[in-house]
Amino acid sequence: MKMLREITLDLVRVTEAAALVSSMYLGRGDKEAVDRAAVDAMRGMLDYISMKATVVIGEGEKDEAPMLYIGEKVGTWEPASPEYDIAVDPVDGTRLVAFGLPNAISVLAAAEKGAIMYLPTFYSWKLAVGPELAGKLDINVSIAENLKKASEVLGVKISEITVVVLNRDRHRTIIEEIREAGARIKLISDGDVAAAIATAIPGSGVDIYMGIGGSPEAILSAAALRCLGGEIQTKLWPYNEEEKEEVISAGYDLGKVYKTEDLVGGEDIVFVATGITTGDFLGGVKYFKNKVITESIAMRVKSRTVRKIVAYHDVEHKNVPLRSRGGDVRFIELQR
């Protein structure tokens, strides 16, 4: 049976396509156009991948999204093709692209059938760290205790530790507790997948990511951190009483901590991402005369090999598959 390793580069082409097309809307202030373009290109490229894949984390339920909805079958579905589950986010940070801000990426994770968990709440409480802190912190203890422990493990002062938090009103208490403990804070407007991954990238300047963010992003972060030896701890965070009642009625325990392996299990896991705007660990899409330059990352759990791929796309010859057009479209025509 074909392993994910054999189609890893093909999966990179999927995130490249989404990044290329969505980058044309950089700074135009239109989040919907950014997302629509990325979804169209990602879905179009997936038609070319030799696999039987089911979207388990995507753009929403079937009646909410025309493409990349949960349960959609993608790939060629040839008889001999391997079967996988995939989690996608065509643009993690649509607002970042729309307003020309850093850290927007296009991401995809693939794993063996049944290995990717579905979290029932829209939001989750998350704590992500790199390899040095994996298994050392606890989402259930105070922020001060975790920062003290991180200081001891890393051998640095708390004042040298950098924590990334989404800049949201719901995080006021968290931000105050981090400040009181004496750690540095990097506030971000969006893009928490990139932030969580950055904790495991040497030289990123990020030590810990914490706070309440999207549950699908927790799954994608878990896939990447499995490949990097990092860790994410997650707890369900219902955003209102109605969702809380639904989740409890469905048998979920709001006090349960879901760890990295709970979110994405198995050993045949691949994570790929392409930068759209320059961020902590990936460069964004760059235009230079008749070339477009993309920077991507590809990694696997089995080998923990991390590859950075810089691609130079010739605008005159580049084709991008768009699902809405039923096939390849010349990139130069999309720019007109």
N, C-alpha and C positions, 0 to 999 in steps of 0.2 A: 504493500500500500504506500502511495506517495506520502511523504512527510511534509509538514509545513515548511521545512527548510527549503524544499525544492521550489516553492512558489513565493518565497519571501520577497525577492526582487519584484515580482509581479504585483505584490501587495503594496510595495513602495510606489509603484506607478499609479496605484489607485489614489493614494494621498497626494501625490504630486499633481495629478489632474485636478483634484479639488482645490488645491492651493493655487495652482496657476490661474484657473478661471475666476475664483473668488478674489484673487489679488487685483483684478482689473477694477474692482469697486473700492479700492483703498481710499479712505478719506472722503468718500462721497456722501456719508451720513445715512446710508440706506442699508440697515441691517437685514431686511428681508431679501434684498437683491443679493447680498453677500451669501446668505444661507441658501437661497434658491440656486444660485450658480454652482456652489460647491456640491450640493446634493445631486444636481443634474449630472455633473462631471464624474462624481464618485460612483453613482449608480451606473452610468454609462460604461465606465472602465471595468466595473465588476462583471459586466456581461462577457468580458474577454478572459476572465480568470478560470483556469481549468480546475474547478472544484464544485462540490455540492455544498452550498453554505446557506445557513439560515440566520437572519438578523435577529438577535435576541436583545440587543441594546441599540436603539436607533432613534429615529425622528419622532417616535410616538406610536400610538395604536393605528391600525389600518385606516380607521375612519378619520384620523387626524392628519395623516401624512400621505401624499401621493406616492412617495418613493422612500425606500429605506425604513419602512415601518416594521414594527415588531412582528416577526413571523414571516416576513417576505423571503422568498427563495432567490438567491443570487448565485452567479457563476454559470458555467456552461452546463452543468448537470449531465455530463457524459457518463455512461455506465461505469467506466473505470476510474472516474474522478473520486478523490477522497471526500468525506463528509465532515464539515466543521460547523461550529457556531461562531458568529462574529459579532463584535461590538464596534459601533462606529460613532464618530462625531465629525461630520464633514468640516465644521469649523468650531473649535473650542475657543470662543471669544469673538462672536459675530460683531459685537459692539466695538471690539478692539480694531477689527479691520475697517469697519464703517467710519471710525474716527481716527484712523492712522496711528493707533497706540500699539505698544509692544506686547509680545507673548501670545499671539494668536497662532494656533497650529491646527492642522488637519490630522486626525488620528484614526487608527484601526487596530483592533486586537482580534486575533483568531485563536481558537482553542478546540480541542477535541469535543465531540458532541456531548452536551450535558455538563460541561465543565464551567460554564459561565453562569453565575447566579443572577437572579433578578431580585432587586430590592423594591418592595412595594410602595415606599414613600417617595415623594418628589424630592425631598431633601434628606441628607444624612449628616450626622455629626462625624467629622473626620480628623484623624491625627496621622500624619505621614512623616516618615523619616527615612534616612539613607541606611546603608549597611552597618555603620558603626553604632547607630542607635537602635537598630532593629532588635526587638525583644527586650529592650531596656526601659521603655516608657509605658505608661498605662493611661488609657483614655478616661478611666474612672477616678483617677486621683486629681488633685488640684494642679493648676497650671504652674504654680510656684514649685510644687514638688517635682513635676516633670522637668522644669528648667534646671532645678538643682541637680537632678540625676543626670541630665544631659551634660551639664557643666563638668561633673565628675567623670563621666565616661569619655568625653571628648578631651578632657584635660585643659579646659580653657575657662576663663571667667564667664559668668552669666552675661556680662555686658558685651561679650564677643559673639554671643549666639544670635543668629538672625532668624526670626520667625515670620513667615508669610501668612497674611490673613486677608480674606476678601473684605473690602471696605464697604460694610453694610451696617445699618442701624442695629441689626440683631447682634452684632459683634462688639458693641460698646463695652460691655462688661469684660469680655475676653481681652480686648485691647488694653483696658485699664489694668487688668491683672498682669498682663505681660509687662507693661510699663513699670508697675510697682515692683515686679521681680527684678527689673533692671536689664532685660534683654532688648535687643534691637528689633524693630518691627518694619517690615516692608508691606505696605498696603497695596493691594491690587484691585482694579475695578472689575475684572473678569479673568477667565483663563486659569481655573484652578487645577486642571489636568497638568498643564505645564509647570505650575507651581509645585505640585506634589512630586512630579518626576524630578524636578530640579534638586530636591533634597538628596537624591542619590547620584547626582552628577558631580564629579570632582571639579572644584573651581567655580561652581555656580554661585557661591556666596549665600546659599540657602541651606539652613540646617533642619528646620522643622516647618511643616505646614499644618495649620489647625483651623478648625471652624466649621460652620454649617454651609454646605454647598450641595450641588445636584448629586443625586444618587447614581445616575448613569456615569457621571464623571468619576465617581468612586471606583466603579468597576474598571473603567479604562486605566485609571491610575494604578489599580491593583495589578493589572496585567503587566504594565511597565515595570512596576516595583518587583514583581516576581522575577523578571528578567535581570534586574539590577541588584538583587539581593537586599532591597529595602523592605519597608513594611508600611502597611496602612491598617489602622484600626477604625472601625466604622460602627455607629449605632444609628438606628432608625430615628428620624426626627419629623414626626407629623407636623404639618404647618397649620392645621386647624383641627377642631374637635371632630368634624366629620371624617377626615382622613384617619384620625387616631382611632375612632370607633371601628372603621372598616378594617384597619390593620389588625387590631386586637381580635375582632370577630373572625378574621382569617387565620388566627392562631399564631400570629407573630408575637414575640416577646420584645417589648420596647427596651428592656434592660440588657438584652443580649449583645455581646460585642462580636462583630464579624471581622475576622482577620483576613490577611491577604489571601491565604490558601482557601478560605471559605468563599471568597468572592470570585476567584478564578483558580480552579483546581487543575490537576493533571500536570504532565510534564511536557506535552507538545503544545507550547504556547509561543506565539509570535506577536510582537508589538511593533508597529511602524508609525511614523509621524513625519510630516513635512511642515517646515516653518512657513507661515504666511507673512507675519510681521516679525522682525528680529526680537528675540527674547533671551532668556537666561541660558538656554542650551542649544538653540537652533537659530540660524540666520533666516531672515525673511526672504520672500521672493524679490529678486533684484532685476531691473531692466537695464540693459546696456547695449545701446544701438540695436542690432538685429538679434540679440541674444536675451534669453530670460534664464536666470540662474536660480536653482532651487537647492535647498539643503535639507536632507532627510536623515532620519535615524532608523535603524532596523536592529532588533535584538530578539534573542531566543532564550527561553528558560534553560533548556538542556545544556547549552554551552556557555551561557551568560556572556556571549560575545556581543559587543555593541559596535555596530558599523555606522559611520557617518558617510553619507553619499551626497556628493555635490554634483549636480547635473547641469549641463549647459544646453538649453533647448534653442534650436535655430528657429526663429519666428517664421521664416519663409517656408520651412518644411514641416513644422510641428502640427500634428493633428491631435485633437482632443475629442474623445467620444462623449457625446451628450445623449442621454437617454431620451430627452424630449425631441431630439432630431432624428432618432433612430440609427445613429452611427457616428462616424468620424466627421468632424468639422475642422477646417483649417483655423488654427489659432489666430492667424493674422486677420481673418474675416471677423472674428469676435471682437477684435480691437477697433473695428471701423465704426 
